[in-house]
Amino acid sequence: MPLINYIESDGTTHSVQVEIGSTVMQGAIENGIEGIVAECGGNCTCATCHCYIDDAWFERLREQEEMEKDMLVFAHDTRPTSRLSCQIQVTEELDGLVVHVPPSQY
């Protein structure tokens, strides 16, 4: 299983294994990562699973679909590397992915 590194806004890091085929959001919820709220359960309708992808990893992700881009408008403090973690499917290629949790979601 790929290792995903979640970094909270205070710098606390959680490195957890996440099943291939699940999402970065599911990995956060299943492992108690604070700040990934996911109020809609991963349906891309709330933007409460907003995260920042580490610069070194951002280009490795598949491109955002229009629905995700539209929802990011509702997220606080977006950046060029902002993504909705419910839209990032975990693959073997994402082993080592670094995800930063925005401070606005605590």
C-alpha positions as CSV (number, residue, x, y, z in Angstrom):
1,M,0.0,0.0,0.0
2,P,1.3,3.5,-0.8
3,L,2.5,5.7,2.0
4,I,0.8,9.1,2.1
5,N,2.3,11.9,4.3
6,Y,-0.3,14.3,5.8
7,I,1.2,17.4,7.3
8,E,-0.9,19.5,9.6
9,S,-0.6,23.3,9.7
10,D,1.5,23.1,12.9
11,G,4.0,20.7,11.1
12,T,2.8,17.5,12.7
13,T,3.3,14.7,10.2
14,H,1.2,11.6,9.8
15,S,2.6,8.9,7.5
16,V,0.0,6.3,6.8
17,Q,-0.6,3.5,4.3
18,V,-3.6,4.0,2.1
19,E,-5.2,1.3,0.0
20,I,-4.8,1.6,-3.8
21,G,-8.1,2.7,-5.3
22,S,-9.3,4.7,-2.3
23,T,-8.8,8.4,-2.1
24,V,-6.5,10.7,-0.2
25,M,-9.6,11.9,1.7
26,Q,-10.6,8.4,2.7
27,G,-7.0,7.8,3.9
28,A,-7.2,10.9,6.1
29,I,-10.6,10.0,7.5
30,E,-9.8,6.4,8.2
31,N,-6.6,7.5,10.0
32,G,-8.0,10.4,12.1
33,I,-6.1,13.2,10.3
34,E,-7.5,16.4,11.6
35,G,-8.4,19.1,9.2
36,I,-9.7,16.9,6.4
37,V,-13.4,17.2,7.3
38,A,-15.1,15.7,4.3
39,E,-18.7,16.8,5.2
40,C,-20.1,15.4,1.9
41,G,-18.4,12.1,2.3
42,G,-16.3,12.4,-0.9
43,N,-19.0,13.5,-3.3
44,C,-17.2,16.7,-4.4
45,T,-20.0,18.9,-3.1
46,C,-18.5,20.7,-0.1
47,A,-14.8,21.5,-0.4
48,T,-14.1,20.6,3.2
49,C,-11.5,18.1,2.2
50,H,-9.4,20.9,0.6
51,C,-5.6,20.3,0.8
52,Y,-2.4,21.6,-0.6
53,I,-0.3,19.1,-2.6
54,D,3.5,19.5,-2.0
55,D,5.1,21.2,-5.0
56,A,7.2,18.2,-5.8
57,W,4.1,16.0,-6.2
58,F,1.6,18.4,-7.8
59,E,2.5,17.7,-11.5
60,R,2.3,13.9,-10.9
61,L,-1.5,14.0,-10.2
62,R,-4.0,13.7,-12.9
63,E,-5.5,16.9,-14.0
64,Q,-8.5,18.4,-12.2
65,E,-11.9,17.9,-13.6
66,E,-14.3,20.8,-14.0
67,M,-16.4,19.8,-11.0
68,E,-13.4,19.9,-8.7
69,K,-12.3,23.3,-10.1
70,D,-15.8,24.6,-9.5
71,M,-15.8,23.4,-5.8
72,L,-12.4,24.8,-5.1
73,V,-14.0,28.3,-5.5
74,F,-15.7,27.6,-2.1
75,A,-12.5,26.6,-0.3
76,H,-10.7,29.1,1.9
77,D,-7.2,30.2,1.2
78,T,-6.6,28.3,-2.1
79,R,-3.2,28.2,-3.7
80,P,-1.9,27.0,-7.0
81,T,-1.4,23.5,-5.5
82,S,-4.9,23.3,-4.0
83,R,-6.9,20.1,-4.6
84,L,-9.9,18.3,-3.1
85,S,-8.5,15.2,-1.5
86,C,-11.7,13.3,-2.4
87,Q,-10.8,13.6,-6.0
88,I,-7.3,12.2,-5.7
89,Q,-7.4,8.4,-6.2
90,V,-4.5,6.6,-4.6
91,T,-2.3,4.7,-7.0
92,E,1.1,2.9,-6.6
93,E,2.7,5.9,-8.3
94,L,1.6,8.2,-5.4
95,D,3.7,6.3,-2.8
96,G,5.3,9.0,-0.7
97,L,2.8,11.7,-1.7
98,V,2.9,14.8,0.6
99,V,-0.4,16.5,1.5
100,H,-0.6,19.7,3.5
101,V,-3.7,20.4,5.5
102,P,-4.9,24.1,5.5
103,P,-5.1,25.8,8.9
104,S,-8.6,27.1,8.0
105,Q,-10.2,23.6,8.3
106,Y,-9.4,23.0,12.0
